[in-house]
């Protein structure tokens, strides 16, 4: 994997979404910062990689707003990709596959994967469960409040243009 490591470093050089946690562990953020559909994938290589599958995790704190059903489905789709690429350097492939399929991964999960009605509400309209969740979790720490105040203009309004897409790159 040494060659793959160097390749990853050169491919993602300057890419703010990519983070090398260690020479065998990488994180990639799929989606822009502030994108409600953004998620983080962590790929770690066991010693026998790439003959054996890398460990793919979505346990990063960044993903704590994503329902476990969606995480599971993303990981399942990634594992299919892993099996198709066993024996080859696949970390880049996995990150790119996740990027290409971000919308698909994060679209409201098809209802047939959901058993109970309460789950489908949580998956369907994002604004309904968010308000329910917020009522329970209103105790923010001082730093969280400060961060929120910095992000917004202290009235809870996001700054104009926070969700604009940068057309000229």
N, C-alpha and C positions, 0 to 999 in steps of 0.2 A: 504493500500500500504506500510505500515511500513515494513512488512516482505519482500515484493518485493524489497524495497529500500536496505535492508540489503543483500538480495541475490545478487542484482546487484553489490553492493560494493564488495562482496566477489568474485563473478564470474570475474569481470573485474579488480580486484586488480592488479596493475602493468601493466595493458593494456593501452598503451599510446594512443590508439585510443579513449578511453572512457573518457568523462569528465562529472562530476556532476556539473551542473551550480547552482542548488539549490536542496533541497530534493525532489522537484517534477519536476525537469527539467534536462534533460540529453542530451548530444551530443555524437554521435559516428561517427568516421571517418571510412568510408568504403574504404579500399585501403591504400597502403603505402604512406608516405609523398613523394611528388614529382611524384606520379603516376598521369598522366594526366586524368585518369578515376576515380580518388578518389573523393568521395563526402561526405558531412557531413549531417547527419540527426539529427534533434533536436526533442525530444519527451518530451512533457510537460503533466503532469497529472492534469485534472480539479478535483474539489473536489469530484465529483461523480465517478471518475475512481475507479475500472475497469468496473463498470456497463455502463459507457459512454466511448466513444472513447477518447484516448489521443489526444492531439493536436500534429500533426506531421508537422514540418516545414523544409523547405530547404532554408530559407532566409539567412543563415549564409554567411558572406562575402566569406568564403572559396569556396562557390559554384558559385561565380559570373562568372565563365567561362563556366558553364553548361547552355545550352539553356533552355529557359523556357518550351519548349515542352517536353524535356527529364525530367526536374524536375516534370512536371505535371504527366507524365506517371509513374514515380517512386512513387509519392505520391498516385496515383490511385491504383497501385499494392499494396502498403502498406495498404491502406484503406480496400482493399479486405481482407487482412490478419487480420486487426483489427476486421472487422465484424465477421470473423470466430472465433475470440478469445475473443469476448466481455464477460465480467464477470470474466475473468481470468487475472492473471498477465501476461502482454504480451510484456512488453518493451524488455526483453531479446529476445523473439521470433521475434520481429520486427527487432532488430539489426542483429540477426543471419540470418533471412530471407533476409535482405538486403545484408549481406555479401555473402550468398550463391548465390544470384542472381545478384551480382555486374556486371558481364560480360553481362548478359542479359539486365539489366537496361541500361547499358551504350553503348551497341552495337548501331550502327547507327540505329536510329529509322526506322521502316518499312515505306516505302514511302507513304503508303496509309493514314498515320496519318498526312501527310504533304499536305497542300493545294497548296501553291504557290511554284514555282520553286526556288525562292531565298532561301526559307527555306531549301530545300533539299540540296542545296550546303553547307549551314552552318552545316547541320547535317552530311553530307557525309564525304568528305575528310577534316580532321582537319587542314591540313597545308594551304589550300587555304584561308579559311576565317580568319585564324589567321593573315596572312600577311596583309589582307585587314584591319582588326581591328587595327593592330599595327600602320598603317600609321596615323590613327586618334589619337590614344592615345600614343603619344611618350613623352608627358610631364610627366616625373616621378619626384616625390619629391626627395629631397636629401637622405632621409632615404631609399626610395625604390631603388634608384641607389646604395646606399651603400650595401643594402642587396643583390642586384643582383651581385655586384662586389665580395661580400664575397662568394656567392654561386658559382660563376664562377671564373676563374683565371685571371680576369681583362681584358681578351681578348674576353670575351663572350663565352668561351669554358667551358663546364661543366667538373668538375674533373673526371678523369678516374675512372670508376666503380660506378658512381653516380646512375646508374640504375641496378646494380647487385642485384641478389636475394641472400639473406643470406641463404645458404643451411644448415649450421650447426646452429641449434637453441639451 
